[in-house]
Amino acid sequence: MPASFRVGVIGFAHMHVNELMRVFSQLSNIVWVACADTIPTTPEKVNARFTRGWNLQHALTDVGIPRSYTDYRQMLERERFDILLFCPENARHGEVAEAIAGHGAHMITEKPMAASLAEAQRMVEAASNAGVRLAINWPITWSPAVRTAKRVIDEGIIGRPLEVKWRGGSRGPLSHGSTHPGIEGTAVEMTDEERGATWWYQASAGGGALLDYCCYGACLSQWYLGDQALDAFGLRVNLNSPYGDADDNAIISVRFPHAIGLIEATWTTVDHGITSGPIIYGETGTLVVDRAAGQQQLRLLRGGGQPAEILPLDPLPPGRTTLAEEFVHHLTTGEALHPTLEPPFNLRAMAILDAGIRSAQSGQREGVAQI
């Protein structure tokens, strides 16, 4: 293994790229090399906060990546990388992963793994053929409450889990805090027309609430229940985003061999009203993960009028508290990545999403591919 890792970035469409760059910048043994964005089908109209133009400028000015290219394939030809972070539009994950693998670099992308199961399989095949590592990051992987819930379930403290519920939502991407300087230099919120020009609201680019938020429920239900899902029913609609053709609300109900998953996603909520969860209903107890305003809590409810127990949270392993630490630890020691980051696990989660998408198109319950 090299004493230091040469790191670059491809794709600034997904604002989570900023967090990936942040945690890698915290390491002393990485060297930033270069970056490049993918070219959107529809040009964005403003460089508001967290749009792709803003994210790219942040990489150069604040993160300190020394060079940028207009063509990521040219960058791959001219530069040498050990690790590449890639956060293009969801629909381009397969294309970019294949190009990275062809140049022998390890790679990390952000959830969801892809826009379809076929593209996810394309990514895994490319990495396997090239002998490089591929990881799919989930922000919830770094939640002590989410991880502790998994241990509590596995220890049988709530009995056999019967249902996993997840509700993820917001007012939608770029809806709050994505401002840009107005005519007089004051901060101005993006208009609907400006949001509609971003990939988030374009179905062909892999935009939409289903992929953006239902992916979390697919991940967590698969992880907590263990068994592969059998089939799913999906519903996706655009209720309040006429400036785009992607869904802004979606639901997937999933049948597992001995349990169900109920997954909700919305880009039209001003407040959840209840915890987003996950909530895990077991034979003898219910677990509720609360994550709000930077605080985390895990509640155990036994029913019968008993007060909730607030369970102590397991700390993250020392030296493996961020995606960057985890990935470099894996490369240097050979120890396995956290299971939620591994491609086989993510293919099974992607199979749930894929069935939900097909179901929303057909209006029928669709089978989940067995991986």
C-alpha positions in Angstrom: 0.0 0.0 0.0 1.2 3.5 -0.7 2.3 5.8 2.1 -0.3 8.3 0.8 -3.4 7.9 -1.4 -3.9 10.0 -4.5 -7.6 11.0 -4.5 -9.8 12.7 -7.0 -13.5 13.4 -7.7 -15.7 12.8 -10.7 -19.2 14.3 -10.7 -20.6 17.1 -8.6 -24.3 16.6 -9.3 -25.1 15.2 -5.8 -24.4 17.6 -3.0 -23.3 14.7 -0.7 -20.0 15.0 -2.6 -19.2 17.8 -0.2 -19.3 15.6 2.8 -17.2 12.9 1.1 -14.6 15.5 0.3 -14.7 16.9 3.9 -14.0 13.5 5.6 -11.2 12.7 3.2 -9.7 16.1 3.8 -9.4 15.1 7.5 -6.9 12.4 6.7 -3.2 13.1 6.8 -2.3 10.5 4.2 -4.3 11.6 1.2 -3.2 13.9 -1.6 -5.9 15.7 -3.7 -5.0 15.3 -7.4 -7.8 16.6 -9.7 -11.5 16.7 -10.3 -14.1 16.8 -13.1 -17.8 17.1 -13.4 -20.0 15.2 -15.8 -21.8 17.3 -18.4 -25.6 17.6 -17.7 -28.2 17.0 -20.4 -29.8 20.3 -19.3 -27.5 23.1 -18.3 -28.2 24.5 -14.8 -29.3 28.1 -14.7 -27.6 29.4 -11.6 -24.7 28.4 -9.3 -26.7 28.4 -6.1 -25.5 26.7 -3.0 -25.3 22.9 -3.5 -25.9 23.0 -7.2 -23.2 21.2 -9.3 -21.5 24.4 -10.2 -21.3 25.5 -6.6 -20.0 22.1 -5.5 -17.3 22.1 -8.1 -16.1 25.6 -7.1 -16.2 24.6 -3.4 -13.9 21.6 -4.3 -11.4 24.0 -5.9 -11.5 26.9 -3.6 -12.3 25.5 -0.2 -11.2 21.8 -0.4 -8.1 22.7 -2.3 -8.2 20.2 -5.2 -5.5 21.7 -7.5 -6.9 21.0 -11.0 -10.2 20.5 -12.7 -11.0 19.1 -16.1 -14.1 19.6 -18.3 -13.8 16.0 -19.5 -13.5 13.3 -16.8 -12.3 10.7 -19.4 -9.4 13.1 -20.3 -8.6 13.5 -16.6 -8.4 9.7 -16.2 -6.0 9.5 -19.1 -3.7 12.2 -17.8 -3.7 11.7 -14.0 -3.0 8.8 -11.7 -5.4 8.0 -8.9 -5.6 5.5 -6.0 -9.1 6.5 -5.0 -11.9 8.3 -6.8 -15.1 9.7 -5.3 -17.9 9.9 -7.8 -21.2 11.6 -7.4 -22.7 12.2 -10.8 -26.4 12.0 -11.7 -27.8 8.6 -10.5 -28.4 7.5 -14.1 -24.7 7.8 -14.8 -23.2 5.8 -12.0 -22.6 2.7 -14.2 -20.9 4.7 -16.9 -18.5 6.5 -14.6 -17.8 3.4 -12.5 -16.8 1.5 -15.6 -14.5 4.3 -16.7 -12.8 4.5 -13.3 -12.3 0.7 -13.0 -10.7 0.8 -16.5 -8.0 3.0 -15.0 -7.4 0.8 -12.0 -8.6 3.1 -9.2 -10.6 2.1 -6.2 -13.9 4.0 -6.0 -16.6 5.3 -3.7 -20.1 6.6 -4.7 -23.0 7.9 -2.7 -26.4 6.3 -2.2 -28.4 5.2 -4.1 -26.1 2.7 -5.7 -27.6 3.5 -9.2 -30.8 4.3 -11.0 -31.5 0.6 -11.8 -30.4 -2.8 -10.8 -28.9 -3.4 -14.3 -26.6 -0.3 -13.8 -25.7 -1.5 -10.3 -24.7 -4.8 -11.7 -22.6 -3.1 -14.3 -20.7 -1.3 -11.6 -20.0 -4.4 -9.6 -18.8 -6.3 -12.7 -16.5 -3.5 -13.8 -14.9 -3.3 -10.3 -14.6 -7.1 -10.1 -13.0 -7.4 -13.6 -10.5 -4.7 -12.8 -9.7 -6.0 -9.3 -10.5 -2.7 -7.6 -12.7 -2.0 -4.6 -16.1 -0.3 -4.8 -18.0 1.1 -1.8 -21.4 2.7 -1.7 -21.7 5.3 1.1 -24.8 5.7 3.3 -24.9 8.7 5.7 -26.9 6.5 8.1 -24.0 4.0 8.3 -22.3 6.6 10.5 -25.2 6.9 12.9 -24.6 5.2 16.3 -28.3 4.9 16.9 -28.9 3.1 13.6 -26.0 0.7 14.3 -27.0 0.1 17.8 -30.5 -0.8 16.6 -29.0 -3.5 14.5 -27.2 -5.1 17.5 -30.4 -4.9 19.6 -32.4 -6.7 16.9 -29.7 -9.3 16.4 -29.7 -10.0 20.2 -33.4 -10.7 20.1 -34.3 -7.9 22.5 -37.5 -7.1 20.6 -38.1 -10.7 19.5 -38.5 -11.5 15.9 -38.7 -8.3 13.8 -42.0 -8.1 11.9 -41.9 -4.7 10.2 -39.4 -2.0 9.4 -40.8 1.5 8.7 -38.9 4.4 7.2 -40.1 7.8 6.2 -37.6 10.1 4.6 -38.4 13.6 3.4 -37.8 17.3 3.1 -39.1 20.1 0.9 -36.9 18.7 -1.8 -33.3 19.1 -3.0 -32.1 22.7 -3.3 -35.3 24.0 -1.6 -33.8 25.5 1.6 -30.5 27.3 1.9 -29.7 26.9 -1.8 -29.3 30.6 -2.4 -27.3 32.7 -4.8 -26.5 36.4 -4.9 -29.3 38.5 -6.4 -29.0 41.7 -8.3 -28.0 43.7 -5.2 -25.9 40.9 -3.8 -28.5 39.7 -1.3 -29.1 36.0 -0.9 -31.9 34.8 -3.2 -33.7 31.4 -3.1 -33.8 29.4 -6.3 -36.9 29.8 -8.4 -39.0 26.8 -9.5 -37.6 27.2 -13.0 -34.1 27.1 -11.8 -34.7 23.9 -9.7 -36.4 22.3 -12.7 -33.2 22.7 -14.7 -31.3 20.6 -12.2 -31.0 16.8 -12.6 -32.8 16.1 -9.3 -36.2 16.9 -11.0 -35.5 15.0 -14.2 -36.6 11.4 -14.4 -34.2 10.5 -17.2 -31.2 11.5 -15.0 -32.3 9.4 -12.1 -33.9 12.2 -10.2 -37.0 11.8 -7.9 -37.9 11.2 -4.3 -38.1 7.4 -4.7 -34.4 7.0 -5.5 -33.4 9.8 -3.2 -35.2 8.7 0.0 -36.7 5.2 -0.5 -33.2 4.0 -0.9 -32.7 4.4 2.8 -35.6 2.2 3.6 -34.4 -0.4 1.2 -31.0 -0.4 2.9 -32.3 -0.5 6.4 -35.1 -3.1 5.9 -32.6 -5.4 4.1 -30.0 -4.9 6.8 -32.3 -5.3 9.9 -34.3 -8.2 8.5 -31.4 -10.1 7.0 -33.5 -12.1 4.5 -33.8 -11.1 0.9 -37.0 -9.4 -0.1 -39.5 -11.4 -2.1 -41.6 -8.8 -3.9 -42.6 -5.1 -3.7 -45.4 -2.7 -4.6 -44.4 0.8 -5.6 -46.2 4.1 -6.1 -44.5 7.3 -7.4 -46.2 10.6 -8.1 -45.5 14.2 -8.8 -47.8 16.2 -6.5 -46.3 19.6 -6.2 -43.3 19.9 -8.5 -44.7 20.8 -11.9 -41.3 22.2 -13.0 -39.9 18.7 -13.2 -41.1 15.3 -14.5 -39.6 13.2 -11.7 -41.7 12.0 -8.7 -41.7 14.1 -5.6 -43.6 11.5 -3.4 -43.2 7.7 -3.4 -44.1 4.6 -1.4 -42.7 1.1 -1.6 -44.2 -1.8 0.4 -41.9 -4.8 0.6 -42.6 -8.4 1.5 -39.9 -10.4 3.1 -40.1 -14.1 4.0 -41.2 -13.3 7.6 -41.7 -9.6 7.8 -42.6 -6.5 5.8 -41.0 -3.2 5.0 -42.9 0.1 4.6 -40.9 2.8 2.9 -42.1 6.4 2.3 -40.4 9.2 0.6 -41.4 12.8 0.1 -40.0 16.1 -1.2 -43.1 18.0 -0.2 -43.1 18.0 3.6 -42.5 21.0 5.8 -42.3 18.8 8.9 -42.3 15.1 9.4 -44.7 15.3 12.3 -43.3 12.0 13.5 -39.8 10.5 13.6 -38.4 9.5 10.2 -37.1 6.4 12.0 -36.3 3.8 11.3 -38.9 2.1 13.5 -38.7 -1.6 14.0 -41.7 -3.5 15.3 -40.9 -6.8 16.9 -42.8 -9.6 18.6 -42.0 -8.3 22.1 -40.9 -4.7 21.6 -40.6 -1.7 19.3 -37.4 0.2 18.5 -37.5 3.8 17.5 -34.5 5.7 16.2 -34.8 9.4 16.7 -32.4 11.6 14.8 -33.2 15.3 14.8 -31.2 18.6 15.1 -28.0 16.7 15.4 -29.1 14.6 18.3 -29.6 10.8 18.3 -31.7 8.6 20.5 -32.8 5.0 20.5 -36.0 4.2 22.3 -37.2 0.7 23.3 -41.0 0.4 24.0 -42.4 -2.7 25.6 -46.1 -1.8 25.5 -48.6 -2.2 28.4 -48.2 1.4 29.5 -44.5 0.9 30.4 -42.3 4.0 29.9 -39.9 4.0 27.0 -36.3 2.9 27.8 -33.6 5.1 26.3 -30.9 2.7 25.3 -27.2 3.6 25.4 -25.6 4.0 22.0 -22.6 1.9 20.9 -19.7 4.2 19.9 -18.3 3.9 16.4 -15.1 1.9 16.2 -12.0 4.0 16.9 -10.3 5.0 13.7 -13.3 4.0 11.6 -15.8 6.8 12.4 -16.1 8.2 8.9 -16.3 6.8 5.4 -12.8 8.0 4.7 -11.3 6.3 7.7 -13.2 3.1 7.0 -12.2 2.9 3.4 -8.5 3.6 3.9 -8.5 1.2 6.9 -9.9 -1.5 4.6 -7.3 -0.8 1.9 -4.4 -0.9 4.3 -5.5 -3.8 6.5 -7.7 -5.9 4.3 -10.4 -6.0 7.0 -13.9 -6.1 5.6 -15.9 -2.9 5.1 -19.0 -2.3 7.1 -21.6 -4.5 5.5 -23.8 -1.6 4.3 -20.9 -0.3 2.2 -20.3 -3.6 0.4 -21.5 -4.2 -3.2 -23.3 -7.5 -2.6 -25.4 -5.9 0.1 -26.1 -2.9 -2.0 -27.2 -5.0 -5.0 -29.9 -6.6 -2.7 -31.0 -3.1 -1.6 -31.0 -2.0 -5.2 -33.2 -5.0 -6.2 -35.8 -3.7 -3.8 -35.8 -0.2 -5.4 -35.8 -1.7 -8.8 -38.9 -3.8 -8.1 -40.6 -0.7 -6.6 -39.8 1.3 -9.8 -41.1 -1.5 -12.0 -44.2 -1.9 -9.9 -44.9 1.9 -10.1 -44.8 1.5 -13.9 -46.9 -1.7 -14.2 -49.4 -1.0 -11.4 -48.7 -4.6 -10.2 -46.7 -6.1 -7.4 -43.3 -7.1 -8.8 -40.8 -9.7 -7.8 -37.5 -8.7 -6.2 -34.5 -10.2 -8.0 -32.6 -12.7 -5.8 -29.0 -11.7 -5.6 
